[in-house]
Amino acid sequence: MSQVSAWKKKAEKGIAFSSEAYGVLLVTLVSLAMLFRSVAFLSNFDPWYKGVTLFFTPMCYVPIALMGRLAPQRINLSRCLAVTLAFALAGCALWTWFFPTTMPNRYVLLCIADFLYNIARAWGGVLATLYLSHMRRPENLVICTCSGLSLAYLVHAIFVTVGGPMVFMCCFSVTLLLVMGTWKERPLFDALCTSDTPQNLEVTNPYSFVSLRSKLFTCILLFETVFGYASTLMMGSESFSNQMFIAIAFILLSLYAISHDGETRGFDEDRLFSLCGLTVLFGFLVLIPSHANADFISLALTLGSQGFYALLLSTLAFIAARNPSGALVVVPLGLGVSTFGSWVGYGFCQFLHILVGRGFTGDDAVVVGCFAFVIVAYVWVGMRGFSFTGLFASIVPVSDPIVTSVPSESSTFESDVIDLRVAEIARDTGLTPREEEIARMLARGRNSAYIQDTLVISRNTAKTHVRHVYQKIGVHSQQELIDYVERGYVA
């Protein structure tokens, strides 16, 4: 028996390793699709058209988030694969055809080509993050994301050195990403087809979904804004020769970030966030007095930003693992906010350049210092009390409400028992008559649509009442409320 157990453990380790290796490969493809796009597409735009393309990049995530929230059952993986592959091929083909020409409107066509490519890239990034959310060993998420990004920089440095065809590499990387991501995500989408929509589940499970007003998205926006501004300042001075050093340093960063803290998880997300913030702040401090050492400044800023991007992917994957029903909402939202922050930083830097060109006499170093100080001060002071560990713990997994001890309204006696128990709870916790009525429906396993139709109230009103009910009783989900009522019934 001991030999059989040893073989089983070896088999489990092999499966876990293959799962992690697959995750590293997906993250590598996500980063390569972005890096190759920067060289093949963005570097050939003038500042105005580059701002246009960066503005429309976050828009690629909006339809995914809307469909994931309102009608995830209508998302067909095979159809999405065919459409996104067609967009990627069309974008690369348009770029190849119209870039060498001198026609007057070619930049408009090139923007369209970049937008089509970004649609495919956005869907591939969502699929890769969803795969990370159900890895067999989630404690290794950060090391997978760090390793994937490091490998991407290494591969990118090699292709830049040998002068490979960048447009072809864009098409190849995003095609492989889409195929591999679609192949592994069928079980998740099959489960989404049989569950309620996140819009309805959020009413009866308000603590299971991350709001767009969460400090997580504020943190993503501010951090990516800083890097978008800094990378625009370094545009044109950043050499590709340091990419190899960035990759090596990034591997060292990942090993440092996964230091054991003596708890069940082998890494600390907040420690990694602080390290990334300090690295970017260090880059700004070097940038303020002088622009001479551009490569060193670029190394610090790129290292810090990519460290935060690894943390971002891991955070979105953890949230999706806690609540798979809302994964198609929070993942595209997080990635979309990240790209929007990069555009804000780019736009702010270009705005300052316009002011300088029109006679603005401000010192560049002072502006950089003030901008960095405001952002960093808000992250460390305005976001006090926020932690990634606390965010993970606050998300309650969504489960279909199951009434085990007390069935729903199958008999008058059992229905009366539920009413009596809810009445006792309402009296002890101070529920209002409307809140007691909603608590009675929740205890019987009713969903949000039934509550809204029966009481003729809006979705937001129902959501507010449900949250008040949970706060007063001391539960966080509908299943917890059902269990609380059942325990009183059994007693």
Secondary structure by P-SEA (a helix, b strand, c coil): caaaaaaaaaaaaaaaaaaaaaaaaaaaaaaaaaaaaaaaccccccaaaaaaaaaaccccaaaaaaaaccccccccaaaaaaaaaaaaaaaaaaaaccccccccaaaaaaaaaaaaaaaaaaaaaaaaaaaaaccccccaaaaaaaaaaaaaaaaaaaaaaacccaaaaaaaaaaaaaaaaaaacaaaaaaaaacccaaaaaaaccccccccccaaaaaaaaaaaaaaaaaaaacccccccaaaaaaaaaaaaaaaaaccccccccccaaaaaaaaaaaaaaaaaaaaacccaaaaaaaaaaaaaaaaaaaaaaaaaaaaaacccccccaaaaaaaaaaaaaaaaaaaaaaaaaaaaacccccaaaaaaaaaaaaaaaaacccccccaaaaaaabbbbcccccccccccccaaaaaaaaaaaaaaaaaacccaaaaaaaaaaaacccaaaaaaaacccaaaaaaaaaaaaaaaccccaaaaaaaaaaaaac
